[in-house]
Amino acid sequence: KIFAVNVNDEKWLEKLKKHYSAKKLPFEVVMGKGKELKELYNVNKTPATFLFNTEGKIVFVGGSNMKGNDVAIRELLGKKVSEDEKREKDKPGRG
């Protein structure tokens, strides 16, 4: 299952719920208390991507390089990744 966790302040909660429901995203967005989640998972910057195995252990943590996250996750899942894509995952910043 895929979940997005939003850690904005509660004052944004209703606005964000409307935003996410209008987008019709293919995953569930859950709201969390930013300070608690940041401390629990040592998140200093967002967006952050986490992949958990079936035992609930974190097997991947990615930053804001979205293309790089996709490539790294596909590698973890044993999917075919080209050499160009492998280079992409090491680029800093947004992909």
N, CA, C and O atoms as a GROMACS GRO file, in nm:
protein
  380
    1LYS      N    1   0.084  -0.118   0.000
    1LYS     CA    2   0.000   0.000   0.000
    1LYS      C    3   0.088   0.123   0.000
    1LYS      O    4   0.200   0.123   0.053
    2ILE      N    5   0.037   0.229  -0.060
    2ILE     CA    6   0.110   0.355  -0.063
    2ILE      C    7   0.030   0.459   0.013
    2ILE      O    8  -0.091   0.473  -0.006
    3PHE      N    9   0.100   0.532   0.098
    3PHE     CA   10   0.040   0.641   0.173
    3PHE      C   11   0.128   0.764   0.161
    3PHE      O   12   0.251   0.752   0.157
    4ALA      N   13   0.068   0.878   0.154
    4ALA     CA   14   0.140   1.004   0.166
    4ALA      C   15   0.105   1.057   0.305
    4ALA      O   16  -0.010   1.051   0.347
    5VAL      N   17   0.204   1.107   0.374
    5VAL     CA   18   0.180   1.163   0.507
    5VAL      C   19   0.210   1.312   0.500
    5VAL      O   20   0.321   1.352   0.465
    6ASN      N   21   0.111   1.393   0.533
    6ASN     CA   22   0.130   1.536   0.533
    6ASN      C   23   0.153   1.581   0.676
    6ASN      O   24   0.075   1.546   0.766
    7VAL      N   25   0.258   1.657   0.698
    7VAL     CA   26   0.292   1.698   0.835
    7VAL      C   27   0.278   1.849   0.855
    7VAL      O   28   0.346   1.907   0.940
    8ASN      N   29   0.192   1.912   0.779
    8ASN     CA   30   0.167   2.055   0.798
    8ASN      C   31   0.092   2.078   0.928
    8ASN      O   32   0.036   1.986   0.988
    9ASP      N   33   0.090   2.204   0.970
    9ASP     CA   34   0.017   2.240   1.091
    9ASP      C   35  -0.132   2.211   1.074
    9ASP      O   36  -0.184   2.210   0.963
   10GLU      N   37  -0.198   2.188   1.186
   10GLU     CA   38  -0.341   2.154   1.182
   10GLU      C   39  -0.426   2.263   1.118
   10GLU      O   40  -0.535   2.234   1.067
   11LYS      N   41  -0.380   2.387   1.120
   11LYS     CA   42  -0.458   2.496   1.061
   11LYS      C   43  -0.480   2.475   0.910
   11LYS      O   44  -0.572   2.532   0.852
   12TRP      N   45  -0.395   2.394   0.847
   12TRP     CA   46  -0.405   2.365   0.706
   12TRP      C   47  -0.488   2.241   0.677
   12TRP      O   48  -0.514   2.210   0.560
   13LEU      N   49  -0.530   2.170   0.779
   13LEU     CA   50  -0.593   2.038   0.764
   13LEU      C   51  -0.710   2.037   0.666
   13LEU      O   52  -0.710   1.958   0.571
   14GLU      N   53  -0.809   2.122   0.686
   14GLU     CA   54  -0.928   2.120   0.600
   14GLU      C   55  -0.894   2.158   0.456
   14GLU      O   56  -0.943   2.096   0.362
   15LYS      N   57  -0.810   2.260   0.440
   15LYS     CA   58  -0.770   2.302   0.305
   15LYS      C   59  -0.698   2.189   0.232
   15LYS      O   60  -0.723   2.164   0.114
   16LEU      N   61  -0.610   2.120   0.303
   16LEU     CA   62  -0.535   2.011   0.241
   16LEU      C   63  -0.624   1.891   0.208
   16LEU      O   64  -0.606   1.827   0.105
   17LYS      N   65  -0.720   1.862   0.296
   17LYS     CA   66  -0.813   1.751   0.267
   17LYS      C   67  -0.888   1.777   0.136
   17LYS      O   68  -0.903   1.687   0.054
   18LYS      N   69  -0.935   1.901   0.118
   18LYS     CA   70  -1.006   1.937  -0.005
   18LYS      C   71  -0.912   1.927  -0.126
   18LYS      O   72  -0.951   1.876  -0.231
   19HIS      N   73  -0.790   1.975  -0.109
   19HIS     CA   74  -0.691   1.972  -0.217
   19HIS      C   75  -0.665   1.828  -0.261
   19HIS      O   76  -0.668   1.798  -0.380
   20TYR      N   77  -0.639   1.741  -0.166
   20TYR     CA   78  -0.607   1.602  -0.199
   20TYR      C   79  -0.727   1.528  -0.256
   20TYR      O   80  -0.711   1.448  -0.347
   21SER      N   81  -0.846   1.554  -0.205
   21SER     CA   82  -0.962   1.482  -0.258
   21SER      C   83  -0.993   1.528  -0.400
   21SER      O   84  -1.040   1.448  -0.481
   22ALA      N   85  -0.968   1.654  -0.432
   22ALA     CA   86  -0.991   1.704  -0.568
   22ALA      C   87  -0.891   1.644  -0.667
   22ALA      O   88  -0.923   1.629  -0.785
   23LYS      N   89  -0.773   1.610  -0.621
   23LYS     CA   90  -0.669   1.554  -0.708
   23LYS      C   91  -0.696   1.409  -0.747
   23LYS      O   92  -0.642   1.362  -0.847
   24LYS      N   93  -0.777   1.340  -0.671
   24LYS     CA   94  -0.807   1.198  -0.695
   24LYS      C   95  -0.677   1.117  -0.709
   24LYS      O   96  -0.655   1.049  -0.809
   25LEU      N   97  -0.595   1.126  -0.608
   25LEU     CA   98  -0.466   1.058  -0.607
   25LEU      C   99  -0.484   0.907  -0.595
   25LEU      O  100  -0.580   0.861  -0.534
   26PRO      N  101  -0.392   0.829  -0.652
   26PRO     CA  102  -0.404   0.682  -0.647
   26PRO      C  103  -0.351   0.623  -0.517
   26PRO      O  104  -0.313   0.506  -0.514
   27PHE      N  105  -0.348   0.703  -0.412
   27PHE     CA  106  -0.302   0.657  -0.281
   27PHE      C  107  -0.369   0.741  -0.174
   27PHE      O  108  -0.422   0.849  -0.202
   28GLU      N  109  -0.365   0.692  -0.053
   28GLU     CA  110  -0.428   0.762   0.058
   28GLU      C  111  -0.332   0.863   0.119
   28GLU      O  112  -0.212   0.837   0.133
   29VAL      N  113  -0.384   0.979   0.154
   29VAL     CA  114  -0.305   1.081   0.223
   29VAL      C  115  -0.351   1.086   0.367
   29VAL      O  116  -0.469   1.106   0.395
   30VAL      N  117  -0.258   1.066   0.457
   30VAL     CA  118  -0.291   1.074   0.599
   30VAL      C  119  -0.223   1.196   0.658
   30VAL      O  120  -0.117   1.238   0.612
   31MET      N  121  -0.285   1.251   0.758
   31MET     CA  122  -0.231   1.371   0.823
   31MET      C  123  -0.163   1.328   0.952
   31MET      O  124  -0.213   1.243   1.025
   32GLY      N  125  -0.049   1.386   0.978
   32GLY     CA  126   0.024   1.352   1.099
   32GLY      C  127   0.073   1.477   1.168
   32GLY      O  128   0.080   1.585   1.109
   33LYS      N  129   0.106   1.461   1.293
   33LYS     CA  130   0.163   1.573   1.368
   33LYS      C  131   0.310   1.584   1.328
   33LYS      O  132   0.390   1.494   1.355
   34GLY      N  133   0.343   1.695   1.265
   34GLY     CA  134   0.475   1.714   1.209
   34GLY      C  135   0.589   1.688   1.305
   34GLY      O  136   0.683   1.616   1.271
   35LYS      N  137   0.585   1.746   1.423
   35LYS     CA  138   0.696   1.732   1.516
   35LYS      C  139   0.717   1.586   1.555
   35LYS      O  140   0.830   1.538   1.559
   36GLU      N  141   0.608   1.515   1.585
   36GLU     CA  142   0.619   1.375   1.626
   36GLU      C  143   0.673   1.288   1.513
   36GLU      O  144   0.761   1.205   1.537
   37LEU      N  145   0.622   1.306   1.391
   37LEU     CA  146   0.668   1.225   1.279
   37LEU      C  147   0.813   1.259   1.243
   37LEU      O  148   0.892   1.169   1.211
   38LYS      N  149   0.848   1.386   1.248
   38LYS     CA  150   0.985   1.426   1.217
   38LYS      C  151   1.083   1.363   1.315
   38LYS      O  152   1.191   1.319   1.276
   39GLU      N  153   1.046   1.360   1.442
   39GLU     CA  154   1.133   1.300   1.543
   39GLU      C  155   1.137   1.148   1.530
   39GLU      O  156   1.244   1.088   1.540
   40LEU      N  157   1.021   1.087   1.507
   40LEU     CA  158   1.013   0.941   1.497
   40LEU      C  159   1.096   0.887   1.381
   40LEU      O  160   1.165   0.786   1.396
   41TYR      N  161   1.090   0.954   1.264
   41TYR     CA  162   1.160   0.905   1.146
   41TYR      C  163   1.280   0.991   1.106
   41TYR      O  164   1.337   0.973   0.999
   42ASN      N  165   1.319   1.083   1.194
   42ASN     CA  166   1.436   1.168   1.170
   42ASN      C  167   1.426   1.240   1.035
   42ASN      O  168   1.522   1.241   0.958
   43VAL      N  169   1.312   1.301   1.009
   43VAL     CA  170   1.290   1.374   0.885
   43VAL      C  171   1.322   1.521   0.909
   43VAL      O  172   1.261   1.586   0.994
   44ASN      N  173   1.417   1.573   0.834
   44ASN     CA  174   1.455   1.713   0.848
   44ASN      C  175   1.402   1.798   0.734
   44ASN      O  176   1.381   1.918   0.750
   45LYS      N  177   1.380   1.736   0.618
   45LYS     CA  178   1.330   1.807   0.501
   45LYS      C  179   1.219   1.725   0.438
   45LYS      O  180   1.218   1.602   0.448
   46THR      N  181   1.126   1.794   0.374
   46THR     CA  182   1.021   1.725   0.302
   46THR      C  183   1.025   1.773   0.158
   46THR      O  184   1.070   1.885   0.133
   47PRO      N  185   0.981   1.695   0.062
   47PRO     CA  186   0.924   1.563   0.083
   47PRO      C  187   1.032   1.459   0.114
   47PRO      O  188   1.147   1.472   0.074
   48ALA      N  189   0.992   1.357   0.184
   48ALA     CA  190   1.079   1.243   0.214
   48ALA      C  191   1.001   1.118   0.177
   48ALA      O  192   0.879   1.112   0.194
   49THR      N  193   1.070   1.018   0.126
   49THR     CA  194   1.007   0.893   0.083
   49THR      C  195   1.062   0.778   0.166
   49THR      O  196   1.183   0.765   0.182
   50PHE      N  197   0.973   0.696   0.218
   50PHE     CA  198   1.013   0.579   0.297
   50PHE      C  199   0.949   0.456   0.236
   50PHE      O  200   0.833   0.460   0.194
   51LEU      N  201   1.024   0.349   0.230
   51LEU     CA  202   0.970   0.221   0.185
   51LEU      C  203   0.989   0.122   0.299
   51LEU      O  204   1.101   0.102   0.348
   52PHE      N  205   0.879   0.061   0.342
   52PHE     CA  206   0.880  -0.035   0.451
   52PHE      C  207   0.862  -0.175   0.392
   52PHE      O  208   0.789  -0.193   0.295
   53ASN      N  209   0.928  -0.273   0.452
   53ASN     CA  210   0.905  -0.411   0.408
   53ASN      C  211   0.782  -0.466   0.480
   53ASN      O  212   0.718  -0.395   0.557
   54THR      N  213   0.748  -0.591   0.455
   54THR     CA  214   0.627  -0.649   0.514
   54THR      C  215   0.636  -0.664   0.665
   54THR      O  216   0.534  -0.682   0.731
   55GLU      N  217   0.757  -0.658   0.720
   55GLU     CA  218   0.773  -0.664   0.866
   55GLU      C  219   0.766  -0.525   0.930
   55GLU      O  220   0.777  -0.512   1.052
   56GLY      N  221   0.748  -0.421   0.847
   56GLY     CA  222   0.738  -0.285   0.899
   56GLY      C  223   0.871  -0.216   0.919
   56GLY      O  224   0.878  -0.111   0.982
   57LYS      N  225   0.978  -0.274   0.866
   57LYS     CA  226   1.111  -0.212   0.879
   57LYS      C  227   1.137  -0.124   0.758
   57LYS      O  228   1.099  -0.157   0.646
   58ILE      N  229   1.203  -0.010   0.782
   58ILE     CA  230   1.237   0.082   0.674
   58ILE      C  231   1.351   0.020   0.592
   58ILE      O  232   1.456  -0.012   0.646
   59VAL      N  233   1.327   0.006   0.460
   59VAL     CA  234   1.431  -0.049   0.372
   59VAL      C  235   1.481   0.056   0.273
   59VAL      O  236   1.577   0.031   0.200
   60PHE      N  237   1.416   0.172   0.269
   60PHE     CA  238   1.460   0.279   0.180
   60PHE      C  239   1.414   0.412   0.237
   60PHE      O  240   1.301   0.425   0.283
   61VAL      N  241   1.503   0.511   0.233
   61VAL     CA  242   1.469   0.649   0.266
   61VAL      C  243   1.522   0.735   0.154
   61VAL      O  244   1.640   0.728   0.120
   62GLY      N  245   1.435   0.817   0.094
   62GLY     CA  246   1.475   0.904  -0.015
   62GLY      C  247   1.435   1.047   0.012
   62GLY      O  248   1.342   1.074   0.088
   63GLY      N  249   1.506   1.138  -0.050
   63GLY     CA  250   1.478   1.281  -0.033
   63GLY      C  251   1.390   1.335  -0.144
   63GLY      O  252   1.294   1.270  -0.185
   64SER      N  253   1.424   1.454  -0.192
   64SER     CA  254   1.337   1.522  -0.287
   64SER      C  255   1.368   1.490  -0.433
   64SER      O  256   1.306   1.549  -0.522
   65ASN      N  257   1.461   1.399  -0.462
   65ASN     CA  258   1.489   1.359  -0.599
   65ASN      C  259   1.389   1.252  -0.639
   65ASN      O  260   1.415   1.132  -0.624
   66MET      N  261   1.275   1.295  -0.690
   66MET     CA  262   1.165   1.202  -0.717
   66MET      C  263   1.203   1.095  -0.819
   66MET      O  264   1.169   0.978  -0.800
   67LYS      N  265   1.272   1.133  -0.927
   67LYS     CA  266   1.313   1.033  -1.025
   67LYS      C  267   1.411   0.935  -0.961
   67LYS      O  268   1.403   0.814  -0.986
   68GLY      N  269   1.501   0.986  -0.881
   68GLY     CA  270   1.597   0.899  -0.812
   68GLY      C  271   1.530   0.803  -0.717
   68GLY      O  272   1.570   0.687  -0.707
   69ASN      N  273   1.427   0.850  -0.647
   69ASN     CA  274   1.352   0.762  -0.556
   69ASN      C  275   1.287   0.650  -0.634
   69ASN      O  276   1.292   0.534  -0.593
   70ASP      N  277   1.226   0.684  -0.746
   70ASP     CA  278   1.159   0.584  -0.829
   70ASP      C  279   1.257   0.476  -0.874
   70ASP      O  280   1.226   0.357  -0.868
   71VAL      N  281   1.374   0.518  -0.919
   71VAL     CA  282   1.474   0.424  -0.966
   71VAL      C  283   1.522   0.334  -0.852
   71VAL      O  284   1.530   0.213  -0.868
   72ALA      N  285   1.552   0.393  -0.737
   72ALA     CA  286   1.601   0.316  -0.622
   72ALA      C  287   1.496   0.215  -0.576
   72ALA      O  288   1.530   0.102  -0.542
   73ILE      N  289   1.370   0.254  -0.574
   73ILE     CA  290   1.264   0.164  -0.532
   73ILE      C  291   1.247   0.050  -0.632
   73ILE      O  292   1.230  -0.065  -0.592
   74ARG      N  293   1.252   0.082  -0.760
   74ARG     CA  294   1.242  -0.025  -0.861
   74ARG      C  295   1.358  -0.123  -0.848
   74ARG      O  296   1.339  -0.243  -0.865
   75GLU      N  297   1.479  -0.073  -0.818
   75GLU     CA  298   1.593  -0.162  -0.796
   75GLU      C  299   1.568  -0.254  -0.676
   75GLU      O  300   1.594  -0.373  -0.683
   76LEU      N  301   1.516  -0.197  -0.566
   76LEU     CA  302   1.486  -0.277  -0.448
   76LEU      C  303   1.384  -0.387  -0.478
   76LEU      O  304   1.390  -0.496  -0.420
   77LEU      N  305   1.292  -0.358  -0.567
   77LEU     CA  306   1.188  -0.454  -0.604
   77LEU      C  307   1.234  -0.552  -0.711
   77LEU      O  308   1.157  -0.637  -0.756
   78GLY      N  309   1.361  -0.539  -0.754
   78GLY     CA  310   1.415  -0.631  -0.853
   78GLY      C  311   1.372  -0.601  -0.995
   78GLY      O  312   1.379  -0.688  -1.081
   79LYS      N  313   1.327  -0.478  -1.020
   79LYS     CA  314   1.284  -0.439  -1.154
   79LYS      C  315   1.405  -0.395  -1.238
   79LYS      O  316   1.507  -0.354  -1.182
   80LYS      N  317   1.394  -0.403  -1.368
   80LYS     CA  318   1.501  -0.364  -1.458
   80LYS      C  319   1.517  -0.211  -1.458
   80LYS      O  320   1.419  -0.137  -1.467
   81VAL      N  321   1.643  -0.166  -1.446
   81VAL     CA  322   1.675  -0.024  -1.444
   81VAL      C  323   1.792  -0.001  -1.538
   81VAL      O  324   1.893  -0.071  -1.531
   82SER      N  325   1.779   0.098  -1.627
   82SER     CA  326   1.886   0.126  -1.723
   82SER      C  327   2.002   0.199  -1.655
   82SER      O  328   1.988   0.251  -1.544
   83GLU      N  329   2.116   0.201  -1.722
   83GLU     CA  330   2.233   0.271  -1.669
   83GLU      C  331   2.205   0.421  -1.656
   83GLU      O  332   2.250   0.484  -1.560
   84ASP      N  333   2.132   0.479  -1.752
   84ASP     CA  334   2.096   0.622  -1.744
   84ASP      C  335   2.011   0.648  -1.621
   84ASP      O  336   2.029   0.748  -1.551
   85GLU      N  337   1.917   0.558  -1.594
   85GLU     CA  338   1.832   0.574  -1.476
   85GLU      C  339   1.913   0.561  -1.348
   85GLU      O  340   1.887   0.633  -1.251
   86LYS      N  341   2.009   0.471  -1.344
   86LYS     CA  342   2.094   0.455  -1.226
   86LYS      C  343   2.171   0.584  -1.198
   86LYS      O  344   2.188   0.622  -1.082
   87ARG      N  345   2.218   0.650  -1.302
   87ARG     CA  346   2.287   0.778  -1.284
   87ARG      C  347   2.190   0.885  -1.232
   87ARG      O  348   2.228   0.970  -1.152
   88GLU      N  349   2.066   0.879  -1.278
   88GLU     CA  350   1.964   0.976  -1.237
   88GLU      C  351   1.939   0.973  -1.086
   88GLU      O  352   1.917   1.078  -1.025
   89LYS      N  353   1.942   0.855  -1.027
   89LYS     CA  354   1.909   0.844  -0.885
   89LYS      C  355   2.012   0.914  -0.796
   89LYS      O  356   1.983   0.946  -0.681
   90ASP      N  357   2.132   0.937  -0.849
   90ASP     CA  358   2.236   1.002  -0.771
   90ASP      C  359   2.240   1.153  -0.785
   90ASP      O  360   2.320   1.220  -0.721
   91LYS      N  361   2.152   1.207  -0.870
   91LYS     CA  362   2.148   1.353  -0.888
   91LYS      C  363   2.080   1.416  -0.767
   91LYS      O  364   1.982   1.362  -0.716
   92PRO      N  365   2.132   1.530  -0.721
   92PRO     CA  366   2.068   1.599  -0.608
   92PRO      C  367   1.945   1.676  -0.652
   92PRO      O  368   1.927   1.705  -0.770
   93GLY      N  369   1.861   1.709  -0.557
   93GLY     CA  370   1.745   1.795  -0.582
   93GLY      C  371   1.630   1.725  -0.647
   93GLY      O  372   1.626   1.602  -0.653
   94ARG      N  373   1.536   1.802  -0.695
   94ARG     CA  374   1.417   1.747  -0.758
   94ARG      C  375   1.450   1.692  -0.895
   94ARG      O  376   1.524   1.753  -0.972
   95GLY      N  377   1.391   1.575  -0.924
   95GLY     CA  378   1.418   1.511  -1.051
   95GLY      C  379   1.310   1.534  -1.151
   95GLY      O  380   1.320   1.486  -1.264
   0.00000   0.00000   0.00000
